Amino acid sequence: MIARTMAAALLATALTGVGAAAKPAAKPAKAAKAAAATRTTRPRNIILFLGDAGGIPTLNAGGLMAHDRPQALFIQSMPHIGLSDTSARNRWVTDSAAGMTAIMSGHKTDNGMVGMVPAATAGDAPVAVPSFMEIAQARGLSTGVVTNQPIWDATPAACYAHVPSRKDKDAIFAQMLAPRHGKGVDILIGRGLADANAAFARRGTTAATAFAQAGYRYGSDPALIAQAPRAAVLRDADYAPTPAVEATVRQLARNPKGYVLIVEWDMHTDDPMTGLRHVAELDAMIRRIRAVAGPDTLILFTADHSFGLRMTGGDRGTPLAAQYAAAAAKPGVTNATNPIIGVVDSHTGEEVLAAADGPGAEAVHGFFPNTRLYHVMVEAFGWVATQ
């Protein structure tokens, strides 16, 4: 484990480079830097919505499945858009660990690593890189992480943890409650209750005791969020997404310095109907939260990677969901061979959509690496990075 002193030094230099051990990401375009320098309106808050595996084919199919007309998603109406490369440092096709680490830290890393990059010298230990959320916490902003996946999983973990392997649940839970910097994430909502119970049992305690000792109001009911500025909701069942995120926004907004909120919603389409339903869920959530958060909030949407879904059939005038179901019911038809929407159960490497609305949104345009989104958020707040 990397010493706290090293981690503190990394955080202190996060906005001026991260030292020789970690290879810097490419510098932002000069035009984007100039825009950041001259911008007079800055956001008070930033909300990043992350569609896990929510590539453009999945967004398109999910929108048609829900609305039976093209470009009906709120995401598709956001005024500033770009296309983000998602490749990992060591692979053309990323996993969620490397994908979200790049977005949150501005550094490409190897698949499987969370909040860390390989050392410059072969054989040395990986190096922790501060996340945008940790930087926000150090500056006094409130923070929240909401997901319909396990709270220890790679995407949420990249907001607060630094581990060489995304599989190390115990270390991720430990860092969740004993962060390297400050008091950590203020509001946590996600699945993984059984995982938390098992992880803390191995440490001779319970999840309820551990979270309470770390200062959280703890339980399985999202209603807790309205009752305490520091709350953790863990469960193994689905929950109503928009009310939970709306309550989180209202709680975090009590901080006059502002907040950073990361919302991950799983869009993997290995189960096509579930994944496409999640597209509509997240889209409705973004529409509502855009209205609730107010004009001083930068709203971002992107995906950590795309997925092997392709829409290859369907007639206008008949509900797409009915056509898909009818095709799926035919003998011998599989998810991969469905002639309406076929799915190969695999991550894919094409660019994904990045969309933005609110102060600072104009920085999202063109083609760029996923590391650029870190700079968009940093520069929107006026914390101009030099790495």
C-alpha positions in Angstrom: 0.0 0.0 0.0 1.3 3.4 -0.9 2.1 5.6 2.0 -0.2 8.4 3.0 2.6 10.9 2.6 3.1 9.9 -1.0 -0.6 10.1 -1.6 -0.8 13.5 0.0 2.0 14.8 -2.2 0.2 13.4 -5.3 -3.0 15.2 -4.4 -1.1 18.4 -3.7 0.4 18.3 -7.2 -2.6 17.1 -9.0 -3.2 20.4 -10.7 0.4 21.0 -11.6 1.3 17.5 -12.9 1.8 14.2 -11.1 5.6 13.8 -11.2 7.9 11.5 -13.2 6.5 8.2 -12.0 3.2 8.6 -13.9 3.2 9.4 -17.6 1.3 12.6 -18.1 -1.8 12.7 -20.3 -1.7 14.8 -23.4 -2.2 18.6 -22.8 -5.6 20.1 -23.7 -6.0 21.9 -26.9 -4.9 25.6 -26.9 -8.3 26.7 -27.8 -9.8 24.9 -24.8 -7.3 26.5 -22.5 -8.0 29.9 -23.9 -11.8 29.3 -23.4 -11.1 28.3 -19.8 -9.0 31.4 -19.2 -11.6 33.8 -20.6 -14.8 32.2 -19.2 -16.7 34.5 -16.9 -19.5 32.0 -15.9 -18.3 29.0 -14.0 -20.4 26.2 -12.5 -20.9 25.9 -8.8 -21.5 22.1 -9.2 -20.7 19.3 -11.6 -22.7 16.2 -12.2 -21.2 13.4 -14.4 -23.6 10.8 -15.6 -21.8 7.6 -16.7 -23.6 5.1 -18.9 -21.5 1.9 -18.2 -21.2 0.3 -21.7 -23.6 3.0 -23.0 -22.1 3.4 -26.5 -23.9 5.2 -29.3 -25.5 2.0 -30.7 -27.0 1.2 -27.3 -28.3 4.8 -26.9 -29.9 4.7 -30.3 -31.6 1.3 -29.7 -32.6 2.3 -26.1 -34.2 5.5 -27.3 -36.1 3.7 -30.1 -37.2 0.9 -27.8 -38.6 3.5 -25.3 -40.1 6.1 -27.7 -40.4 4.5 -31.2 -39.0 7.7 -32.8 -35.4 8.7 -33.5 -33.4 11.0 -31.3 -36.0 11.2 -28.6 -33.6 10.9 -25.7 -32.9 14.0 -23.6 -29.2 13.0 -23.9 -29.6 13.5 -27.7 -30.8 17.1 -27.2 -27.8 18.2 -25.1 -26.2 21.2 -26.9 -22.5 20.3 -26.8 -21.3 17.0 -28.0 -18.1 15.2 -28.8 -16.7 11.7 -29.4 -14.4 10.2 -26.8 -11.7 7.6 -27.4 -12.0 5.0 -24.7 -8.8 2.9 -25.3 -6.8 1.8 -22.2 -3.1 2.4 -21.9 -2.3 -1.3 -22.7 -5.4 -2.3 -24.8 -7.5 -0.9 -27.6 -10.6 -2.1 -25.8 -10.9 -0.8 -22.2 -12.5 -2.2 -19.1 -14.4 0.0 -16.7 -11.5 0.3 -14.3 -9.1 1.9 -16.9 -12.0 3.8 -18.5 -13.2 5.5 -15.4 -9.7 6.1 -14.0 -8.9 8.0 -17.2 -12.0 10.2 -16.9 -11.5 10.8 -13.2 -7.7 11.4 -13.2 -6.7 12.5 -16.7 -4.4 9.5 -17.1 -4.6 6.4 -19.2 -3.9 3.2 -17.3 -3.9 -0.5 -17.8 -7.1 -2.6 -17.7 -7.9 -3.7 -14.2 -6.2 -0.8 -12.4 -8.3 1.5 -10.3 -7.0 5.0 -9.6 -3.4 3.9 -10.3 -1.0 3.9 -13.2 2.0 1.6 -13.9 5.3 2.9 -12.6 7.7 4.4 -15.0 10.3 1.8 -14.1 9.4 -1.8 -14.8 8.9 -3.9 -11.7 8.1 -1.0 -9.4 4.7 -0.7 -7.7 1.9 1.1 -9.5 1.4 4.8 -8.6 -1.8 6.3 -7.2 -3.2 9.2 -9.2 -5.6 11.6 -7.5 -9.2 11.6 -8.7 -11.2 14.7 -9.6 -13.5 13.8 -6.7 -10.6 13.8 -4.2 -9.4 17.2 -5.5 -13.0 18.5 -5.1 -13.1 17.2 -1.5 -9.7 18.9 -0.7 -11.2 22.2 -1.9 -14.2 21.8 0.4 -16.9 20.7 -2.1 -19.4 18.0 -1.1 -19.3 14.8 -3.1 -21.6 11.9 -4.0 -21.5 8.6 -5.8 -24.7 6.9 -7.0 -24.8 3.6 -8.9 -27.0 0.7 -9.7 -23.9 -1.5 -9.6 -22.0 -2.7 -6.6 -20.6 0.4 -4.8 -17.1 -1.3 -4.8 -17.2 -2.0 -8.5 -14.6 -0.4 -10.9 -16.5 2.6 -12.0 -17.5 4.0 -8.6 -14.3 2.8 -7.0 -12.3 5.0 -9.5 -13.8 8.0 -7.7 -12.3 7.2 -4.3 -10.0 4.2 -4.3 -6.5 3.3 -5.5 -5.8 -0.4 -6.1 -3.8 -2.4 -8.6 -6.7 -4.8 -9.2 -10.3 -4.0 -9.4 -11.0 -7.4 -7.9 -9.7 -6.4 -4.5 -13.0 -5.7 -2.8 -11.6 -5.6 0.7 -9.1 -2.9 -0.1 -11.7 -0.9 -1.9 -14.1 -1.0 1.0 -11.3 -0.1 3.4 -10.4 3.0 1.3 -14.0 3.9 1.0 -14.1 4.4 4.8 -10.5 5.4 5.4 -9.8 7.6 2.4 -6.3 8.9 1.7 -7.5 12.5 1.7 -10.1 14.2 3.9 -13.3 12.5 5.0 -14.1 10.8 1.7 -17.4 10.7 -0.3 -20.3 12.3 1.6 -23.1 10.3 0.0 -22.9 6.7 -1.3 -25.7 4.8 -2.9 -25.3 1.4 -4.6 -25.7 -2.3 -4.6 -23.3 -4.7 -2.9 -24.8 -5.1 0.6 -23.9 -8.8 0.8 -20.3 -8.0 -0.4 -19.9 -5.3 2.3 -21.1 -7.6 5.0 -18.6 -10.3 3.9 -15.7 -7.8 3.5 -16.2 -6.3 7.0 -16.8 -9.7 8.6 -13.3 -10.6 7.5 -12.1 -7.6 9.5 -14.0 -8.7 12.6 -16.8 -6.2 12.3 -20.0 -5.5 10.5 -20.8 -3.1 7.6 -23.3 -1.2 9.8 -20.7 -0.7 12.5 -17.9 0.2 10.1 -20.0 2.8 8.3 -21.4 4.3 11.5 -17.8 4.6 12.9 -16.9 6.5 9.7 -19.7 9.0 10.4 -22.3 7.7 7.9 -26.0 7.4 8.5 -26.2 3.8 7.2 -29.0 1.6 5.8 -30.8 0.2 2.8 -33.5 2.9 2.3 -32.6 5.8 -0.1 -34.9 8.0 2.1 -31.9 8.2 4.5 -30.3 10.7 2.0 -32.7 13.4 3.0 -32.0 12.9 6.7 -28.2 13.3 6.9 -25.4 15.1 4.9 -23.3 12.0 5.2 -25.1 8.8 4.3 -24.5 5.4 2.8 -27.2 3.3 1.3 -26.3 -0.2 0.3 -28.7 -2.8 -0.9 -28.9 -5.9 -3.2 -32.1 -4.9 -4.9 -33.1 -2.2 -7.4 -34.3 1.1 -6.2 -36.2 4.1 -7.8 -33.3 5.9 -9.5 -34.5 9.4 -10.1 -35.9 10.1 -6.5 -32.6 8.8 -5.0 -30.5 11.0 -7.2 -32.8 14.0 -6.7 -32.5 13.6 -2.9 -28.7 13.4 -3.3 -28.6 16.6 -5.3 -30.7 18.5 -2.8 -28.6 17.2 0.1 -25.2 18.0 -1.6 -26.5 21.5 -2.7 -26.6 22.6 1.0 -22.8 23.1 0.7 -22.3 26.8 -0.4 -19.0 25.8 -2.0 -20.8 23.4 -4.3 -20.6 19.7 -5.1 -19.4 17.0 -7.4 -21.8 14.1 -8.1 -21.0 11.0 -10.1 -23.9 8.8 -11.2 -23.2 5.5 -12.9 -26.0 3.5 -14.5 -25.3 0.1 -16.0 -26.2 -0.2 -19.7 -24.5 -3.5 -20.5 -26.7 -5.3 -23.0 -25.6 -8.9 -22.3 -29.3 -8.9 -21.2 -30.6 -6.7 -24.0 -34.0 -5.7 -22.6 -32.5 -4.8 -19.1 -29.7 -2.8 -20.6 -32.0 -0.9 -23.0 -34.4 -0.2 -20.2 -31.6 1.3 -18.2 -30.9 3.7 -21.1 -34.4 5.1 -20.7 -34.0 5.2 -16.9 -30.8 7.2 -17.0 -32.2 9.5 -19.7 -35.3 10.3 -17.7 -33.0 10.9 -14.6 -30.8 13.3 -16.5 -33.8 15.2 -17.8 -35.2 15.6 -14.3 -31.9 16.4 -12.6 -31.1 19.1 -15.2 -34.2 20.9 -14.0 -33.5 20.3 -10.3 -29.8 21.1 -10.2 -30.3 24.6 -11.7 -28.3 26.7 -14.2 -25.2 26.8 -12.1 -24.5 23.1 -12.7 -22.4 21.6 -15.4 -24.1 18.3 -16.6 -22.0 15.8 -18.4 -22.9 12.4 -19.9 -20.5 9.9 -21.3 -19.8 6.1 -21.4 -16.6 4.4 -20.2 -16.7 2.1 -23.2 -19.1 0.8 -25.9 -20.6 -2.7 -26.2 -21.3 -5.2 -29.0 -24.9 -4.3 -29.8 -26.0 -3.7 -33.3 -29.5 -2.8 -34.5 -30.0 -4.5 -37.9 -33.8 -4.6 -38.4 -37.2 -3.3 -37.5 -40.1 -1.6 -39.3 -41.4 1.9 -38.6 -45.0 2.0 -37.4 -44.8 -1.1 -35.1 -43.4 -0.8 -31.6 -39.8 -1.9 -31.7 -40.0 -3.7 -28.4 -42.8 -5.9 -29.8 -40.8 -6.7 -32.9 -37.7 -7.6 -30.8 -39.8 -9.8 -28.5 -41.4 -11.6 -31.5 -38.1 -12.3 -33.0 -36.6 -13.5 -29.7 -39.5 -16.0 -29.3 -38.7 -17.8 -32.5 -36.9 -21.2 -32.1 -33.2 -21.1 -32.2 -32.9 -17.3 -32.0 -30.3 -16.0 -29.5 -29.2 -12.6 -28.3 -26.5 -12.7 -30.9 -28.7 -13.8 -33.8 -31.8 -11.7 -33.2 -32.5 -10.0 -36.5 -33.9 -6.8 -34.9 -31.2 -6.1 -32.3 -28.3 -8.5 -32.0 -25.7 -8.5 -29.2 -22.3 -9.9 -29.0 -21.5 -10.1 -25.2 -18.3 -8.0 -25.3 -16.8 -4.6 -24.8 -16.0 -2.8 -28.0 -13.4 -0.1 -28.8 -15.2 2.6 -30.9 -15.6 6.2 -29.7 -18.5 7.0 -27.4 -20.7 10.0 -27.0 -19.8 12.8 -24.6 -22.6 15.4 -24.1 -22.7 18.5 -22.0 -25.0 21.3 -20.8 -24.4 24.2 -18.5 -21.5 26.5 -17.7 -18.3 25.0 -19.1 -20.2 22.7 -21.5 -18.7 24.4 -24.6 -15.4 22.6 -23.9 -17.0 19.4 -25.1 -16.6 19.2 -28.8 -14.8 17.3 -31.5 -12.8 14.1 -31.1 -10.7 13.7 -27.9 -9.3 11.1 -25.5 -11.4 10.1 -22.5 -8.7 11.8 -20.4 -9.9 15.1 -21.8 -13.1 14.9 -19.7 -11.0 15.3 -16.5 -9.6 18.5 -17.9 -13.1 19.7 -18.9 -14.2 19.4 -15.3 -11.0 20.8 -13.7 -11.0 23.8 -16.1 -14.8 24.4 -15.6 -14.1 25.1 -12.0 -11.1 27.3 -12.9 -8.5 24.8 -11.6 -6.4 24.8 -14.7 -4.2 21.7 -14.9 -0.8 21.8 -16.5 -0.3 18.1 -16.9 
